[in-house]
């Protein structure tokens, strides 16, 4: 993990400091919990859910299920309650973070994908509706299969499970929503794009696809992966196997900034946090690297933290 600190409010330079949290894993799905002032994330392939509290430097993780876990989202107003993505199940858990123990768990829904798929990235909109996507389970199938995934949404009041919004998805990844709830941004890593939709939050509908950024046109290496949005309305995207995080202005498609992680090329996802929500935590992975890459990318598999927007 890294801590990247902006020098001052008017400066665009950053100081990068490594924070040693989870070692040699597949960090993913970071989510900042304001109430506990803690970062929650997953070690996807192993299936651990993790918690890091910067003020005390406390680090804990736990696992009480089989298979990968792709996301963890705190439940608003319910201390120590979380929703996680375990293979194809959306599971509500009570994780006693004081004792680091799973007290109970309940499967809310199982998305109707083939059993060869798994859940991947997920985010909630401002109503609490969960948006979640799927892809091939590359850990069991040993390959990426194009177009077999979906994008769904789910609320606890839905009858019949999740609602499907997109099909023919290869790797469902980053999700971000504008502060006025009128725009919805989405990444299917297989397209190498950031796509924009008009968003009807009352109906939970997305429409009118428009591509706002293409990584290949900007000669950016890697696959666009996790994504978040800052208070200026700019999108921040992690590039898997690119070792960078980029800042994009979606209204113009302008590339505003590129931040490099030379010792961790599998940058996976990111989330703003900290007391002022001006710290950007960036997770990384260490998945099936060659012996040569293991020597070159010595800090892979560790989340990273960046301060300043």
N, C-alpha and C positions, 0 to 999 in steps of 0.2 A: 504494500500500500504506500502511496505517496501523499505528501501534503504540499500543494502548490499554492503559494501565497502571492497575491498581487502586492507590489511594493507600496502603492498608495492609491487613493481613489482616482487620481488623474493619470496613472501610469498604466501602460499596457504590458509591462514586463512581469514575469512570474518567477518565484522561487519554488523549486521542486525539492521536497524532502520525502524520503521513503518512510512509511509506517509499516512495521512488520506485524501483520495481523494473522492472515491465513496463509499457510505455506503450500506452494506447488499444487494448487487445486484449480477449480474452474469457477472462479468468482463470477457471480451474475446477480441480476435482479435487485440492485440496491434501492432501499426505500428509507427515507429519513422520517423518524417519529418525533414530532415536536414535543409531545407530552413527556417522553422519557429522555429527550435530547440524545437519542441513540440512532445508530445506523443499523438497519437490518438488511441482510443479503443472504444468498445461498451459495454453497459449494455444489454446483449443479450435478455433476456426474456422481459424486459420492453420496449426495442426498442430504448433506447437513444444512440446517438453518443456523445462521450466525448473527450475533449481536455484538456491536462495538460501541462503547460509551466513551467519547473522546475526553470528557472532563476528568474521568477517573482512570482512563486507559484500560477499563475492564473489557475482556474478550471472552465470550462463551459461544459454544455451539452444541447442537444436539441432533439426534436422529432417532425416529421411532417408527420407521416405515421402510419398505423396500424400494429400490430404484431411485432414479433422479428426482430432484425437486427443483423446479424452474423459477419460482417466484415466492416471495413472502410479502404480504401487505397487512399492516396493522389495522385492526378494526376500531374505528373511531368511537370513543367514549367507553370502550371496554378494555380495561387494563389487562395486558398479557393475553389478549385474544388476537389471533391472526388468521388470515386466509392464505393457504399455500397451494401451489400446483404440484401434485405428485403423480407423475406419469400422465394419465388422462383424467385424473380426479381433481376437483376443486374441494379442498378439505378445510374445514373450520377447526382450529386447534386452540386449546388453552395451554400456553407454555408459561409455566411459573419461572420467570426469568431470575428470580431471587435464588431459587433452589436449582435452577437449570434442569427442569424436569417437565416432560409433557404430561399434563394432568389428564386430559381427555382429548379425543378427536372425533370428528363427525364428517363423513363425506356428504357434501351438499349436492353435487352433480357429477356425472361422468359425461364428458363431451362425446358426441357420437362419431368419433373418428375410428378408422381401422385400428386394431390393437398394435399395429406396427408403428403408429404415431405416438407422439408425446406432446404435452403442453410446453410452451416456451414463454415468451415475455408477456407481461400483463400490467395494466394500470387501471386505476379508478378515475372516473370523471367526477365533477363536482357534486353530482347527485348521489354518489356512492355506487354507481353502476360499474361493474367490473368488465373491462375489455381484455380479452385474452386470445392468444393465437396458438396454432399448432404447427408441427412439422414432422418429418420422419424421425423416429427414434434412432439416431445414428449410432448410439452406443450398442444397441442390439442388432441393428440391421447392417452396420459397418459401412454405410454409404449414405450420401445425400440423394434423395429422389425428388426431382423437380415437380412442383405443382400438386403435391398431395396434401397440403395443409389448408387451414381455414382460419378466419378471424371471426370470433364470437363476442357477444356481450351477455352478461348475466346479472340479474338482481335476485335477491332472496324471495321476492314476491312472484317471480315468473313461474308459470305452470308449463311443465313439459321440458324443463331444462334451459339450455342456452339458446340464444338466437344467433343464427349464422348471418354474417354480413358480406364476407368475401370468401371465394373459393380459389382454387388454382394457385395457392400460396406455396412457395418453396420453403422459406425460413421466416416465420412470423416473428418480427422483432420490435423495434422501437415504436413507442406511442407517445404522442404529446397533444395537448389541447390548448387552444388560445384562452386567454383570461376572460374574454367575452363569450366564450363557449360557442363561437361561430365557425371555427376552423379545427380540423382534426388532421394531424400528421401521422404518417404510418410508414414503416420500413418493412418491406419484404427483401431480405438480404440478397436473394437470388436475382433481383432486378437491378441492384447497384444504384438505387434511387431513394430519394425522400419524396413521398407522395402526399398531396394535400387533398382533403375532401371538405365540402361544406358540411357543417355539423348541426343537426337539430337535436339539441340536448333533451328537449321535452319528450320527443318520440324515440330518442336513442337511435337516430338514423344518420348515416353518412351517404353523401352523393357527390356527383360532379368531380370525378378524378382529375387531378392536375399534378404533373410532376414538377416540383420546384427546385430539385437539385439532383444532378447526376455525378457520381464520384468519378466515373471513367472520363467524362469530359474535362474534368479538372486534374486528370492524371494522378489521382489519389489512390494509393495501393490499399488492398484489403477490402473486406466486406462491411458495408454499413450495418451496424449491430444495434446496441441500445441507444436511446435518445431521451433527452429532456429539454425543457424550455426555461429560459430565464425571465426576469421581470421586465426585460426590454422586448420580449416577444421573439428573441432569437433562439434558434435550435442548436443544441450541442449534441454531436453524434460521435460515438466511439467506432473506430474502424478495426474490426477483427483481422488479425494478421497484417495490419497496417501500422500498428504501433503509434497511432495518433488519435487525438480528439480534435474535431473541427467545430467551428462556430459558423452557422449559416443564417443569413437574413432571409426568411422565407418569402417575404413580400417582393423581393427583387431577385432572389436566387444567388445573391452575392456571398462569396466565401470571405468571412471576416477575419478568421484566425485559424491557425493550425498549431496545435501543441504536440510536441514529440515526446515519446516514451522510448528512448533508445534501448533500454534493457528489458522491455516487456512488450513484445510485438503483438500479443493477442489481447488488445484492449477490447472489453466486451460491453460494458454498460456504465451508466453514470446517473448521479442524483444530487441535487443541491441539498445542503443541510447546514448545521451549525446554528448558534443562537440567532444569527441574523439572516439565515438561509443564503449566505454568500460563500459557502464552501461547497465545492463540487467533488464528490467522491466518485472515483473511477475504478471499476473492478477490472481485473485481468485474469487470463487463463494460462494454463501450461499444458495444453492438450496435444498429446502425440507429437512432441517436438523431436527432431532428429538430434543425435549426439552433438552435431555441430551447432545447432540452434541452442541447445542446453548450455553450451559454453558462452555463446554470444548473448543470449537473453536471460541473464542470471536472476532477474527480478520478476519473471513471469509467474502468474498464479497468485499475485498479491493485489488486493484492491488498492486504489489510489485516491488521494483526497486533494482537491484543488480549491483554493480560496480566491474569490474575487470576481463578481460581476455586479 
